Amino acid sequence: ILFTSSIQLDHLLEIAGTLGVEADARRTLAERVVIASIGPVMTSALIAQGYPPDVIPKHPKMWALVKAASDEAAPILAKKVNR
């Protein structure tokens, strides 16, 4: 999952709560997806919620986020799934 703005995380958790699946959404974020973050504000928001990003691009640009996630996601996800 690619996060580019902290409001995205807030909305995801708010909607999950409204649908009654917040616990499942939180568990999925922690255990079953690769989290990619762009920028220090987004990264701080993820960390504050207990979801340190797995992928942070070297440059705070969308192309760098997509490239880093593409390059790094498969082995990270394999480790998470096989825990």
HELIX and SHEET records of a PDB file:
HELIX    1   1 SER A    6  LEU A   19  1                                  14    
HELIX    2   2 GLU A   22  GLU A   31  1                                  10    
HELIX    3   3 PRO A   40  ALA A   48  1                                   9    
HELIX    4   4 MET A   62  VAL A   81  1                                  20    
SHEET    1   A 2 LEU A   2  PHE A   3  0                                        
SHEET    2   A 2 ALA A  36  SER A  37  1                                        
END                                                                             
